[in-house]
Amino acid sequence: MDREQEDLQFLGFFGVFKESVKIIFSWRRIFSQITLALILPLTFIFLAHIQISQLLFFKILNDEVALDYKKEGTPSYNKLSNMISSEWITFWLFKFVYFTFLLVFSLLSTSAIVYTIACIYTAKEITFKKVISVVPKVWKRLMVTFLCSFVIVLVYNIFSAALLYFWARYFGQYKIGIAIFFALLFIYFVGFVYISLLWHLASVVSVLEDVYGLKAMIKSKALIKGKMGLASALFFADCSFDCLSFVIGVELLFEHLVVLNITPHIAIRIGIGILCFLLLFKVFLLGLVSQTVMYFVCKSYHHENIDKSLLGDHLEVYLGEYVPLNSRDVQLGEFYV
């Protein structure tokens, strides 16, 4: 990053994306290596999951339709019923394995990108070998932060479900209940987005500072103050428009043209599959880089100066151990513009 830290606080929505793209193109070699090793497998897992899930699910649907034509209690009915039960078990086991691998590669990719950008920021020599050696150690910290955020989301959803039950029991049958329902839905959505913002920023905090888990969530809560609008805009751009809407669009395109075999020409199907693959990993990469840039923007906004030499020293790997950045090393006081 060529910008002085004092200037980062003035980056807006387009400025963060411009800075992210600039970083990627300026260091295209190391990012290409990280992409090949981590982000491409993540993209492949995502797309492969679509096809395999469709095959398993359609097989279950066909068997359930066939079961409707079998007489209950007959040997053929019992055999088919047991087969469907086994297929459902296989389906959910596959889902579990998929989400496990998706989580692992997501956290590994986040570790690699955050560490790499921190090295770029401190002007330290960065190699792919160094990144790969550090990533497994940083990944453990990210896992703790993820589990913490997962518990928070779980509790939040349980509380929301209790509110929904209360609404259905006492207000669902009244006209005013509709207004209350949409109000609750809006509040739930805002809360979910806020937790997601904290988790994204906490992931970067877990790599670059000496806190992780709940402490990283609390730290990200403090950092995001004053930059909530920008963080929300980036979240919707990365997740809603670029990731959710775009990925859903890519998923549907991939589903209908590749998985469901609507297009008769095999060359077109392969071409569409490759296009979806290329577009997806670009979205994943840009999202991770902009997430890290947002961290430096928040640090700059709160006048928490980061000493580049100290940060660089702590990012080095000594004796095979990753030394996390200490809070007192990164917050050397406040600077004022």
C-alpha positions in Angstrom: 0.0 0.0 0.0 1.5 3.3 -1.1 -0.8 5.5 0.9 0.2 6.9 4.3 -1.9 5.6 7.1 -3.3 9.0 7.9 -4.8 9.1 4.4 -6.5 5.7 4.6 -9.3 7.1 6.8 -10.5 9.3 3.9 -11.1 6.3 1.6 -14.7 5.9 0.6 -16.7 3.1 -1.0 -15.0 3.3 -4.4 -11.7 4.2 -2.8 -11.5 0.9 -0.9 -12.3 -1.1 -4.0 -9.8 0.9 -6.0 -7.1 0.4 -3.4 -8.0 -3.4 -3.3 -7.7 -3.8 -7.0 -4.5 -1.8 -7.0 -3.0 -4.1 -4.4 -4.0 -7.2 -6.4 -2.5 -6.0 -9.6 0.6 -4.6 -8.1 1.4 -7.9 -6.4 -0.3 -10.2 -8.9 2.3 -12.9 -8.6 1.8 -13.7 -4.9 -1.9 -13.3 -5.2 -2.0 -15.6 -8.2 -0.1 -18.3 -6.1 -2.5 -17.9 -3.2 -5.4 -18.1 -5.6 -4.2 -21.3 -7.2 -3.4 -22.9 -3.8 -6.5 -21.8 -1.8 -9.1 -19.8 -3.5 -9.4 -22.0 -6.6 -10.1 -25.1 -4.5 -12.6 -23.0 -2.6 -14.4 -22.1 -5.8 -14.2 -25.7 -7.1 -15.7 -27.0 -3.9 -18.6 -24.5 -4.2 -19.4 -25.4 -7.8 -18.9 -29.2 -7.3 -21.3 -29.0 -4.3 -24.0 -27.7 -6.6 -23.8 -30.6 -9.0 -23.4 -33.3 -6.5 -26.3 -31.9 -4.3 -28.6 -31.8 -7.3 -27.8 -35.4 -8.3 -28.4 -36.6 -4.7 -31.6 -34.6 -4.2 -33.1 -35.5 -7.6 -32.4 -39.2 -6.8 -34.3 -38.8 -3.5 -37.2 -37.1 -5.2 -37.5 -39.8 -7.8 -37.4 -42.5 -5.2 -40.1 -40.7 -3.1 -42.3 -40.5 -6.2 -41.8 -44.2 -6.8 -42.6 -44.9 -3.2 -46.1 -43.2 -3.6 -47.0 -46.0 -6.1 -45.9 -48.8 -3.7 -48.3 -50.4 -1.3 -47.4 -49.7 2.3 -46.2 -52.7 4.2 -45.0 -54.7 1.2 -41.3 -55.8 1.0 -40.7 -53.5 -2.0 -42.2 -50.6 -0.1 -40.0 -51.2 3.0 -36.9 -51.7 0.8 -37.4 -48.5 -1.1 -38.3 -46.6 2.2 -35.0 -47.8 3.8 -33.2 -46.8 0.7 -34.6 -43.3 0.8 -33.6 -43.0 4.5 -30.1 -44.0 3.6 -30.1 -41.5 0.7 -31.1 -38.7 3.1 -28.3 -39.6 5.5 -25.9 -39.6 2.6 -27.2 -36.2 1.5 -26.8 -34.5 4.9 -23.4 -36.2 5.5 -22.3 -34.7 2.1 -23.6 -31.3 3.2 -21.6 -31.6 6.5 -18.4 -32.5 4.6 -19.0 -29.7 2.1 -19.5 -27.0 4.8 -16.4 -28.3 6.7 -14.1 -28.1 3.6 -15.7 -24.7 2.7 -15.0 -23.4 6.1 -11.4 -24.7 6.2 -10.5 -23.2 2.8 -12.3 -19.9 3.6 -10.3 -19.5 6.8 -7.1 -20.5 5.1 -7.7 -18.0 2.3 -8.5 -15.3 4.8 -5.3 -16.0 6.7 -3.2 -15.9 3.6 -4.7 -12.7 2.2 -4.5 -10.8 5.5 -1.0 -11.9 6.2 0.1 -11.0 2.7 -1.4 -7.5 2.7 0.1 -6.8 6.1 3.5 -7.7 4.7 2.9 -5.5 1.7 1.9 -2.7 4.1 5.1 -3.0 6.0 7.2 -3.4 2.9 8.5 -6.8 4.0 9.7 -9.3 1.6 6.9 -11.8 1.0 7.1 -15.2 -0.6 4.5 -17.9 -1.2 6.5 -20.3 0.9 6.4 -17.9 3.9 2.7 -17.4 3.5 2.0 -21.1 3.5 4.2 -21.7 6.5 2.4 -19.0 8.6 -1.2 -19.8 7.4 -1.7 -23.0 9.4 -0.8 -21.2 12.7 -2.9 -18.1 11.9 -5.8 -20.4 10.9 -6.2 -21.7 14.5 -6.9 -18.2 15.7 -9.4 -17.6 13.0 -11.2 -20.8 13.8 -11.7 -19.6 17.4 -13.1 -16.3 16.2 -15.4 -18.1 13.8 -16.7 -20.4 16.5 -17.3 -17.4 18.7 -19.3 -15.7 16.0 -21.2 -18.9 15.2 -22.3 -19.2 18.8 -23.4 -15.5 18.7 -25.4 -16.1 15.5 -26.9 -19.3 17.0 -28.1 -17.5 20.2 -29.3 -14.6 18.0 -31.4 -17.0 15.9 -32.8 -18.8 18.8 -33.9 -15.5 20.4 -35.4 -14.4 17.0 -37.3 -17.7 16.7 -38.7 -17.1 20.2 -39.9 -13.6 19.2 -41.4 -15.1 16.0 -43.3 -17.6 18.1 -44.5 -14.9 20.4 -45.6 -12.8 17.4 -47.5 -15.8 15.8 -49.2 -16.6 19.1 -50.4 -13.1 20.1 -50.3 -10.9 17.0 -50.4 -13.2 13.9 -54.1 -13.2 13.5 -54.5 -9.4 13.7 -54.0 -6.8 10.9 -51.4 -5.0 13.0 -49.5 -8.3 13.2 -48.4 -7.9 9.6 -46.7 -4.5 10.4 -45.1 -6.0 13.5 -43.9 -9.0 11.5 -42.1 -6.7 8.9 -40.7 -4.6 11.7 -39.3 -7.7 13.4 -37.9 -8.9 10.0 -36.2 -5.6 9.5 -34.7 -5.6 13.0 -33.5 -9.2 12.5 -31.9 -8.4 9.2 -30.1 -5.3 10.6 -28.8 -7.4 13.5 -27.6 -10.2 11.3 -25.7 -7.8 9.0 -24.2 -6.1 12.1 -22.9 -9.4 13.4 -21.5 -10.3 10.0 -19.7 -7.0 9.8 -18.1 -7.6 13.2 -17.1 -11.1 12.2 -15.5 -10.0 9.0 -13.4 -7.3 10.7 -12.7 -9.6 13.7 -11.1 -12.1 11.2 -8.5 -9.5 10.3 -8.0 -8.4 13.9 -7.4 -12.1 14.8 -4.5 -12.3 12.4 -2.9 -8.9 13.0 -3.4 -8.4 16.7 -2.9 -10.4 19.9 -6.7 -11.0 20.4 -9.0 -13.5 18.9 -12.4 -15.0 19.6 -14.8 -12.9 21.7 -12.1 -10.3 22.3 -11.6 -9.9 18.6 -15.3 -9.3 18.1 -15.2 -6.7 20.8 -12.2 -5.0 19.2 -13.9 -5.0 15.8 -17.0 -3.4 17.4 -14.8 -0.6 18.6 -13.1 -0.2 15.3 -16.2 -0.2 13.2 -17.7 2.8 15.1 -17.8 5.8 12.8 -17.4 3.7 9.7 -20.6 1.7 9.9 -21.9 3.2 6.7 -18.8 2.4 4.7 -18.6 -1.1 6.3 -22.2 -1.8 5.5 -21.9 -0.6 1.9 -18.9 -2.8 1.4 -20.7 -5.7 3.0 -23.7 -5.3 0.7 -21.4 -4.9 -2.3 -19.2 -7.9 -1.4 -21.9 -10.1 -0.1 -25.2 -9.0 -1.4 -24.4 -7.7 -4.8 -21.0 -9.2 -5.7 -21.2 -12.4 -3.6 -24.8 -13.2 -2.7 -26.7 -11.8 -5.7 -23.8 -12.5 -8.1 -23.0 -15.9 -6.7 -26.6 -16.9 -6.7 -26.8 -15.7 -10.3 -23.7 -17.7 -11.1 -25.1 -20.7 -9.2 -28.4 -20.6 -11.1 -26.6 -20.1 -14.4 -24.3 -23.0 -13.6 -27.2 -25.1 -12.4 -29.4 -24.6 -15.4 -26.8 -24.7 -18.1 -24.3 -27.2 -16.7 -25.9 -29.3 -14.1 -29.4 -29.6 -15.5 -28.0 -30.1 -19.0 -30.4 -27.6 -20.6 -27.9 -26.5 -23.2 -27.5 -29.2 -25.8 -23.9 -28.3 -26.9 -21.2 -29.8 -24.6 -18.8 -27.0 -25.6 -21.1 -24.3 -24.4 -21.7 -26.2 -21.2 -18.0 -26.5 -20.5 -17.5 -22.8 -21.5 -20.2 -21.7 -19.1 -18.7 -23.8 -16.3 -15.3 -22.3 -16.8 -16.7 -18.8 -16.9 -18.6 -19.3 -13.6 -15.4 -20.7 -12.1 -13.3 -17.7 -13.2 -15.8 -15.1 -12.1 -16.4 -16.7 -8.7 -12.7 -16.8 -7.6 -12.3 -13.2 -8.6 -15.2 -12.2 -6.4 -13.8 -14.2 -3.5 -10.3 -12.7 -3.9 -11.6 -9.1 -4.1 -13.9 -9.5 -1.1 -11.0 -10.8 1.1 -8.6 -8.0 0.0 -11.2 -5.2 0.5 -12.1 -6.7 4.0 -8.4 -6.3 5.0 -8.2 -2.8 3.5 -11.2 -1.9 5.6 -9.3 -2.8 8.7 -6.6 -0.3 8.0 -9.2 2.3 7.1 -10.8 1.8 10.6 -7.5 1.9 12.3 -6.7 5.2 10.6 -10.1 6.7 11.3 -9.6 6.0 15.1 -6.0 7.4 14.9 -4.5 4.1 16.0 -1.2 4.4 14.3 0.5 1.1 13.3 4.3 1.1 13.4 5.3 -0.6 10.2 8.7 -1.9 11.5 7.1 -3.4 14.6 4.3 -4.9 12.6 6.8 -6.3 10.1 8.9 -7.9 12.9 5.8 -9.6 14.4 4.8 -10.9 11.0 8.1 -12.8 10.6 8.3 -16.4 11.4 11.0 -17.3 13.9 11.8 -20.9 14.9 8.7 -22.1 13.2 6.4 -20.0 15.5 4.0 -17.3 14.4 4.3 -14.3 16.7 1.0 -12.4 16.9 1.0 -8.7 16.9 0.7 -7.2 20.4 -1.7 -4.4 21.0 0.9 -2.2 22.6 3.0 -2.6 19.5 0.3 -1.4 17.1 -1.3 1.3 19.1 1.5 3.8 19.7 -0.7 6.6 20.6 -2.9 8.8 18.4 -2.1 11.0 15.5 -4.2 13.9 14.4 -4.7 15.3 11.0 
